[in-house]
């Protein structure tokens, strides 16, 4: 079974570098405390790494 990542935005992306806001939107997160679930891929991990100070990541089984 493939691992999934639950990504929750915990800090606002406003007043940040533009690329960080774009990355948060590309992850599918729309506002603070909103969560999305993505597969654990190198692309998603890279995006998370760029905004790691704005999000909380949990591994989930689905």
Secondary structure, DSSP 8 states (H G I E B T S, - for coil): --EEEEEEE-S--TTS-HHHHHHHHHTT--STT-EEEEE--HHHHHHHHHTTTTEEEEEEE-
